[in-house]
Amino acid sequence: MQTKNIRVGHGIVVCVPEFNHPIRIAERAAALDILSGGRLEFGTGRSASWTELGGFRANLDTTKQSWDEFVHCIPQMWTQERFAYEGQFFSMPSRAVLPKPYQQPHPPMWVAVTSPGTELDAADRGLGSLGVSFASFAEQEAKIKEYRRRMQNCNPVGKLVNNQVSTINFLYCHEDDQTGARIGLQMGRYFTYLANQILIAREVFPTKSYPTSGLLPGLRRQASAPGDANEPPEGLTVGNPERLIKVLKKWEACDIDRVNLVLNAAEMIPQEQVLASLRLFAKEVMPAFAETPAKAAAAGGSR
């Protein structure tokens, strides 16, 4: 797992024409890559929230197709001196889309994965799999194995193949394991409560384009009632450094490249405690994953 060479995320850009035009996406992303000195990681998605999709009056049946069209065109805007296109969701005459990214040939590209099968869409297109839902070790390991297999025969949308898998987790690190687990679980439950307020597209507009309800089912499975035991669910990175190292080693054994960590929810944890958690994590946990020259050579480069 990557513990150095900190990157700059561009969030997840919604690739739906009612939200964003691909030319503007390409321009803004390239500008951010320049400003960050080439540290941009470009995330894409199509949204799963009816609050957003309904607000823009987007057609839920076509978001997968528009995303596919956008991710094929944006890398060409970055790498070609001039670009022209006639498509289903947008068209443009020949133009120079400026600026061009700092990174060559272009920034690494990702897609947010919530619905089953999106990780396969990512592999087929040479995109990184950016997991934003919660799953068990066994479920993740099976998905990653198939992702790696299909990636070997991918047809990349750009000039760069991003063969990486990322997952999401909560982080709260404390010297006392019970204290860390208790505070971390409280944060996770509150995050779950907030997420449950979002209307997911399939809940209000049944369509084959959204085969599951996305993020919420996984969160609801992880949710605990007030009377439940305070033992963290499988794979949750809350507790003392020893527990976190064991959990992250298990994720690493599943062939996960990166873990994106949620540090707080609606500022329920005081900032000084969040900073203390981060300092302890950096001091006691991160060294267990520090990359040595031998590991880098075996992996074929930094992850």
C-alpha positions as CSV (number, residue, x, y, z in Angstrom):
1,M,0.0,0.0,0.0
2,Q,1.2,3.5,-0.8
3,T,2.4,5.4,2.2
4,K,4.4,8.2,0.5
5,N,4.4,10.4,-2.6
6,I,1.2,12.0,-1.5
7,R,-1.2,12.7,-4.4
8,V,-3.9,15.3,-5.0
9,G,-7.4,14.1,-5.6
10,H,-9.8,15.9,-7.9
11,G,-12.7,14.4,-6.0
12,I,-15.0,12.4,-8.3
13,V,-16.1,14.3,-11.4
14,V,-19.6,13.4,-12.4
15,C,-19.5,12.5,-16.1
16,V,-23.1,13.3,-16.9
17,P,-23.9,16.1,-19.5
18,E,-26.5,17.7,-17.3
19,F,-23.8,18.2,-14.6
20,N,-20.6,18.9,-16.5
21,H,-19.3,19.4,-20.0
22,P,-16.2,17.3,-20.8
23,I,-14.2,20.2,-22.2
24,R,-14.6,22.1,-18.9
25,I,-13.7,18.9,-17.0
26,A,-10.5,18.5,-19.0
27,E,-9.5,22.1,-18.6
28,R,-10.1,22.2,-14.8
29,A,-8.3,18.9,-14.2
30,A,-5.3,20.0,-16.3
31,A,-5.1,23.3,-14.4
32,L,-5.1,21.5,-11.0
33,D,-2.4,19.1,-12.3
34,I,-0.3,22.1,-13.2
35,L,-0.9,23.8,-9.9
36,S,-0.1,20.7,-7.9
37,G,3.1,20.0,-9.8
38,G,1.8,16.8,-11.4
39,R,0.2,15.2,-8.3
40,L,-3.4,14.9,-9.6
41,E,-5.3,11.6,-9.6
42,F,-8.4,12.0,-11.7
43,G,-11.6,10.4,-10.4
44,T,-14.7,9.9,-12.5
45,G,-18.2,8.7,-11.8
46,R,-21.9,9.1,-12.7
47,S,-23.5,9.8,-9.3
48,A,-25.9,7.4,-7.5
49,S,-27.9,10.0,-5.6
50,W,-31.4,11.0,-6.7
51,T,-30.9,14.2,-4.8
52,E,-28.2,15.2,-7.4
53,L,-29.5,13.4,-10.5
54,G,-33.1,14.5,-10.0
55,G,-32.0,18.0,-9.3
56,F,-30.3,18.2,-12.6
57,R,-33.1,16.2,-14.3
58,A,-30.5,13.7,-15.6
59,N,-31.7,10.6,-17.4
60,L,-30.8,7.7,-15.1
61,D,-31.0,5.2,-17.9
62,T,-28.1,6.8,-19.8
63,T,-25.6,7.8,-17.1
64,K,-23.4,4.7,-17.7
65,Q,-23.2,5.5,-21.4
66,S,-22.4,9.2,-20.9
67,W,-19.7,8.3,-18.4
68,D,-18.2,5.9,-20.9
69,E,-18.2,8.5,-23.6
70,F,-16.6,11.1,-21.4
71,V,-13.8,8.9,-20.1
72,H,-12.9,8.0,-23.7
73,C,-12.8,11.6,-24.9
74,I,-11.1,13.5,-22.0
75,P,-7.7,11.7,-22.4
76,Q,-7.8,12.6,-26.1
77,M,-8.4,16.3,-25.2
78,W,-5.3,16.1,-22.9
79,T,-3.0,14.4,-25.4
80,Q,-4.0,15.7,-28.8
81,E,-3.1,19.2,-30.0
82,R,-6.6,19.6,-31.4
83,F,-9.7,17.5,-30.8
84,A,-13.0,17.1,-32.6
85,Y,-15.9,14.8,-31.8
86,E,-19.5,13.9,-32.8
87,G,-21.1,11.7,-30.2
88,Q,-24.4,10.8,-28.5
89,F,-24.0,13.1,-25.4
90,F,-21.8,16.0,-26.7
91,S,-20.2,17.2,-29.9
92,M,-17.5,19.8,-30.6
93,P,-15.7,21.2,-33.7
94,S,-11.9,20.9,-33.8
95,R,-10.4,22.9,-31.0
96,A,-7.2,23.1,-28.9
97,V,-8.4,22.2,-25.3
98,L,-6.0,24.1,-23.0
99,P,-4.2,23.9,-20.7
100,K,-2.6,20.4,-21.1
101,P,-1.8,18.4,-17.9
102,Y,1.6,18.6,-16.2
103,Q,1.9,14.8,-16.1
104,Q,2.8,12.9,-19.2
105,P,1.0,11.4,-20.9
106,H,-1.8,12.5,-18.6
107,P,-2.9,12.0,-14.9
108,P,-3.9,8.5,-13.7
109,M,-7.6,7.9,-14.1
110,W,-10.0,6.2,-11.7
111,V,-13.7,5.4,-11.6
112,A,-15.8,5.3,-8.4
113,V,-17.1,1.8,-7.7
114,T,-20.4,1.2,-5.9
115,S,-22.6,-0.9,-8.2
116,P,-21.5,-4.5,-8.9
117,G,-19.7,-4.8,-12.1
118,T,-18.3,-1.3,-12.2
119,E,-14.9,-2.6,-11.2
120,L,-15.0,-4.8,-14.3
121,D,-15.9,-1.7,-16.4
122,A,-12.8,-0.1,-14.8
123,A,-10.5,-3.0,-15.7
124,D,-11.8,-3.2,-19.3
125,R,-10.9,0.5,-19.8
126,G,-7.5,0.5,-18.0
127,L,-8.9,2.6,-15.1
128,G,-8.2,2.4,-11.4
129,S,-10.9,0.9,-9.2
130,L,-11.9,3.6,-6.6
131,G,-14.0,1.7,-4.1
132,V,-16.4,3.9,-2.2
133,S,-18.5,1.3,-0.5
134,F,-17.8,-1.1,2.3
135,A,-17.2,-4.8,1.8
136,S,-15.7,-7.9,3.5
137,F,-12.2,-9.2,3.0
138,A,-13.5,-12.2,1.0
139,E,-15.7,-10.1,-1.2
140,Q,-13.0,-7.6,-2.0
141,E,-10.4,-10.3,-2.7
142,A,-12.7,-12.0,-5.2
143,K,-13.4,-8.8,-7.0
144,I,-9.8,-7.7,-7.1
145,K,-8.7,-11.1,-8.5
146,E,-11.1,-10.7,-11.4
147,Y,-10.2,-7.0,-11.9
148,R,-6.5,-8.0,-12.2
149,R,-7.3,-10.8,-14.7
150,R,-9.4,-8.6,-16.9
151,M,-6.9,-5.7,-16.7
152,Q,-4.4,-7.9,-18.6
153,N,-6.5,-7.7,-21.7
154,C,-7.9,-4.2,-21.3
155,N,-8.5,-1.6,-24.0
156,P,-7.3,1.6,-22.3
157,V,-9.3,4.8,-22.8
158,G,-6.1,6.8,-22.5
159,K,-2.4,6.4,-22.9
160,L,-1.9,5.3,-19.3
161,V,-3.1,2.1,-17.7
162,N,-3.9,2.6,-14.0
163,N,-3.9,-0.9,-12.6
164,Q,-4.7,0.0,-9.0
165,V,-7.4,-0.8,-6.5
166,S,-8.5,1.5,-3.7
167,T,-10.9,1.0,-0.9
168,I,-12.5,3.2,1.8
169,N,-12.4,2.9,5.6
170,F,-12.8,4.8,8.8
171,L,-9.7,5.8,10.8
172,Y,-9.4,6.5,14.5
173,C,-6.1,5.6,16.2
174,H,-5.6,5.7,20.0
175,E,-3.1,4.3,22.4
176,D,-5.9,2.5,24.2
177,D,-7.6,0.0,22.0
178,Q,-11.1,0.2,23.6
179,T,-11.1,4.0,23.4
180,G,-10.0,4.0,19.8
181,A,-12.7,1.4,18.9
182,R,-15.4,3.3,20.8
183,I,-14.7,6.7,19.3
184,G,-14.1,5.2,15.8
185,L,-17.4,3.2,15.9
186,Q,-19.3,6.3,17.0
187,M,-18.0,8.2,14.0
188,G,-18.8,5.3,11.7
189,R,-22.4,5.1,13.0
190,Y,-22.9,8.8,12.6
191,F,-21.6,8.7,9.1
192,T,-24.0,5.9,8.4
193,Y,-26.9,7.9,9.8
194,L,-26.0,10.9,7.6
195,A,-25.6,8.7,4.5
196,N,-29.0,7.1,5.1
197,Q,-30.6,10.5,4.5
198,I,-29.5,10.4,0.9
199,L,-32.0,9.1,-1.6
200,I,-30.3,6.6,-3.9
201,A,-31.4,6.6,-7.5
202,R,-32.7,3.1,-7.6
203,E,-34.9,3.7,-4.6
204,V,-37.0,6.2,-6.5
205,F,-36.5,5.3,-10.1
206,P,-36.0,1.6,-10.9
207,T,-33.6,1.1,-13.8
208,K,-31.2,-1.5,-15.0
209,S,-28.5,1.2,-15.1
210,Y,-28.4,1.1,-11.2
211,P,-28.5,-2.7,-10.3
212,T,-28.1,-2.0,-6.6
213,S,-28.8,0.9,-4.2
214,G,-25.0,1.8,-4.3
215,L,-23.4,2.9,-1.1
216,L,-26.2,2.6,1.4
217,P,-26.7,-1.2,1.6
218,G,-23.1,-1.7,2.6
219,L,-23.3,1.1,5.2
220,R,-26.5,-0.3,6.6
221,R,-25.0,-3.8,7.0
222,Q,-22.1,-2.2,9.0
223,A,-24.5,0.0,11.1
224,S,-24.8,-1.0,14.7
225,A,-27.7,-0.3,17.1
226,P,-26.9,1.6,20.3
227,G,-27.0,-1.5,22.3
228,D,-24.6,-3.5,20.2
229,A,-21.2,-4.6,21.4
230,N,-18.3,-2.2,20.7
231,E,-16.2,-4.7,18.8
232,P,-15.4,-3.1,15.4
233,P,-16.7,-5.0,12.3
234,E,-14.3,-6.9,10.1
235,G,-11.8,-4.7,8.4
236,L,-12.5,-1.4,10.2
237,T,-9.4,0.6,11.0
238,V,-10.3,1.9,14.5
239,G,-8.5,1.0,17.7
240,N,-4.8,1.0,18.8
241,P,-1.9,0.9,16.4
242,E,-1.4,-2.9,16.8
243,R,-5.0,-3.6,15.7
244,L,-4.7,-1.2,12.8
245,I,-1.5,-2.8,11.5
246,K,-3.2,-6.2,11.6
247,V,-6.3,-5.0,9.8
248,L,-4.3,-3.1,7.1
249,K,-2.0,-6.1,6.6
250,K,-5.2,-8.2,5.9
251,W,-6.3,-5.6,3.3
252,E,-2.8,-5.7,1.8
253,A,-3.1,-9.5,1.6
254,C,-6.3,-9.0,-0.4
255,D,-4.1,-7.1,-3.0
256,I,-5.5,-3.7,-2.1
257,D,-3.1,-0.9,-3.3
258,R,-4.6,2.0,-1.3
259,V,-7.0,2.7,1.5
260,N,-8.8,6.1,1.6
261,L,-9.5,6.9,5.3
262,V,-12.5,8.9,6.6
263,L,-11.1,10.9,9.6
264,N,-14.3,12.5,10.9
265,A,-18.0,12.9,10.4
266,A,-19.7,16.2,10.7
267,E,-16.9,17.3,13.1
268,M,-18.2,15.1,15.8
269,I,-14.6,14.3,16.9
270,P,-12.8,17.4,18.2
271,Q,-10.0,18.6,15.9
272,E,-7.2,18.1,18.4
273,Q,-8.3,14.4,18.8
274,V,-8.3,14.0,15.0
275,L,-4.8,15.4,14.8
276,A,-3.6,13.2,17.7
277,S,-5.0,10.1,15.9
278,L,-3.2,11.1,12.7
279,R,0.1,11.6,14.5
280,L,-0.1,8.3,16.2
281,F,-1.1,6.6,13.0
282,A,1.9,8.2,11.2
283,K,4.3,7.3,14.0
284,E,3.2,3.7,14.8
285,V,1.3,2.4,11.9
286,M,2.7,3.8,8.7
287,P,6.3,2.5,9.3
288,A,4.9,-1.0,9.1
289,F,4.1,-0.3,5.4
290,A,7.1,1.7,4.5
291,E,8.4,0.7,1.1
292,T,12.0,-0.6,1.0
293,P,14.1,-0.8,-2.2
294,A,13.6,-4.6,-2.2
295,K,9.8,-4.3,-2.0
296,A,9.8,-1.7,-4.7
297,A,11.8,-3.9,-7.0
298,A,9.6,-6.9,-6.4
299,A,6.4,-4.8,-7.0
300,G,7.8,-3.2,-10.2
301,G,7.5,0.3,-8.7
302,S,5.8,2.3,-6.0
303,R,2.1,1.6,-5.2
